[in-house]
């Protein structure tokens, strides 16, 4: 048992923050950085797309739905590969692997956020919008100040599920050798080649704690917002 734990304790610093002292974050730190970065892009982006789909019906909404269905119908691992090879061609230079994966996660997640928020907007009683208009609100003002705050509060559980999935999806960065938690665990396992079960159980516990903490924070925020 002590030997099993030694695999973890001997490599704990590397698993938690990688080579942060050398300016190369990894492990849990990089996992959180990528998840936070992708969420910071995907949530506002998805909300804006949902608002556009709600306000501009017809061709705009159909195009947004088509884009979202294409993205959601493609495995995330393909999106990561595409951006990994396409972004350098488009920008004329290479991007850090963590940045590429973060952009792929944000692009993929924004489609789910758009559908969730749009469903929340469409679920509101039509009288909400009509009442806002009678009070002199424009269509944009009614959307931003009356409808959207209610919709976001109602779809909070759905957004929480999307964020938890986003956090777990950071593990796919291992396919391009970005040193997040799963990648560094694999590196440690390949180096020591003993007690892999203890190592990966520890990694699973870390993911569970991160996702559970996110759930607790979201529920506390939701209670305060009510």
N, C-alpha and C positions, 0 to 999 in steps of 0.2 A: 504493500500500500504506500509506504513512504517513497519507494522508487517511482510509483505511478505519479505521485504528487510532485516529485522532483523534476519531472519533465515539464510540468507547468511552472513551478516556482523558479527554475533555472532560466526560463525563457519568458517570464511574466512581463518584464519591461518591453521586450520586443513585441509581444502579443498586444500590449495595451497601447503603445504609441510608436512602435517601429523605431526608426532612426531620427527621432524628432530633434535630438541634440545636434545632428548634422544638417538640420533643415529639411529632412525628408520624413514627414509624418506618415505613420502607417498604423496597422492594427485597428483597435477600437477608435482611436482619434480620427484616422482617415475615414473610417466607416461613417462616423458621425458628421464629419465635415462634408462628405459627399451627399449624405441624406439631407442635411440642412440646406446645402446649396441647391440641390434639386428641388426641395420643397419650396424654397424661396422663389424659384423660377416657375414651378409648375402650378402652385396655388393661385398666385395673381394672374398668371397667363390663362389658366383654365377658367377662372372667374370672368375674365374679360371676354374670352371666347363664348362662354355661356350667355353673357349679357348681349353680345353681338347676335348670337343665334336666337335669343328671345326677341330682340328688337327688330332685327332685319329678317323677316320671314321670306320665303321664296327661295331664290337662287342662292343667296348668302347662306341661309340655314342648311340647304341641301349640300352645298360645298363643304361646310364645316362638318356636317354629319359624315360625308364621304371621307374626309380627311381623318376624322376620329375613328371610323370603322376600319380604315386601312391600317392605322397605327395599332389599334387594339387587336386586330386580327393577325398581326405579325409577332412572332416570339421576340421578347425583349433582347435576347441574345443576338438576333439578327440586326436589330437597331443599333446595338453597341458596335457590332462589326462594321456596319455601313458607315457610321460616323467615324470610326477608327481609321477607315481608309479614305473616306470622302472629304472630311474636314481639312486634312493637309493639302489635298488637291485644290480645294476651294479657297483656302487662306494663303496658300503658297509657302506654308511653314508647318512645322510639327507643333502640336499642342501637348501639354502634359497628359498622361494617361488618365489621371484622376479627373481632369477637366472634361475630357472627352466622355468619360462614363457619366459624369454628373449631367452633362448636356443631354445625353441619351436618356437617362432616367427622367429628367425634367420633361423632355419632349414626349416620352411614352406616358408619363403620369398625367400630363396636362389634359390629355384626351379623356381620361377617367374623371378628372375633376370637372371638366366641362359638362359631361353627361350628368354627373351627380348634381351640380349646381343648377343646371337647366331643369332637371326634374323637380328640384325644390321650388324653382320659380313657377313652373307650370302647375304645381300642386296647390299654390295659394289661391284662395277664393278670388274670382274675378272682381268682386266688389271692392277689394283692396285697391286695385288700380283705378277703378271708377271713382271711388271716394277721394283718392289723391287728386284726380283731375278736377273734381268739383271744388277742391280747396285751392286750385290755381297752380298745382304742380305741373311742370312739363313732363313729357314722356321720360326723358332722361332723369329728371329729378325724382319722379315717382319710382323709377327703377332703382336708383342708387340710395335714396334715403328712406324709402318705404318698403319696397319689395325685397331687395337684396339682403338687408340685415335679417329679415325674418327667414328667408330661404337658407341663409348660411347657418342660422341657429338650428333649423329643422334638419339640415343634412349633416350636422356635425358628426353623428355616429358613422355615416358613410365616409366622410373625409378622414376620420380617424382610421378606419380600415384601410383607406388608400395610403395614408402615411405609414402605417405599420408595414404594408406590403412594400412600400418604397424602401423602408429601412432594410428589410430582408433582401430586397432585390439588389442591394449594393454588393451582395456576395457574388453576383455574376461578373464583377470586375476581375475575378481571377482569370477569366479567359484571355484577358489582354495583359495579365501579369501586373495589375495595379495592386500594390501591397496593402490592401484592406485586411480585415480580420480573417476571412477565410483563406486568402492567399498566404498570409504570414503563418497561419496554422499549418498549411500544406508545406511551406518551406521548412518549418521546424520539424514536422513529421518526416520529411525526406532527409533531413540532416541527422536526426537522432535515430530514426527507424526503430523505435521501441515505444510501447504503450500508446499506440495511436487512439485506442478507445478512450483512455483518460483525457487525452488532449482534445478530441473532438466533442466529448461530452462537456468539457469545460467551455468550449466555443459555443455549443448549443445553449448552455446556461447563460452565457453572456448575451446572446441574441434574445433569449427569453426575458432577461432582466431589462434590456434596453426597450423592448416592445412593451413590456408591462409598465415601465416607467412612463413611456409616452402615453399609454392609455390612462394612467392615473392623472397626469398633467392635463390631458384633454378633458377628462371628466370634471376635474376641479375648475377648469376654465369655463366649462359649460354651466356648472352650478352657479358660478359667479355672474355669468351673463344673463341668467334667467331672472 
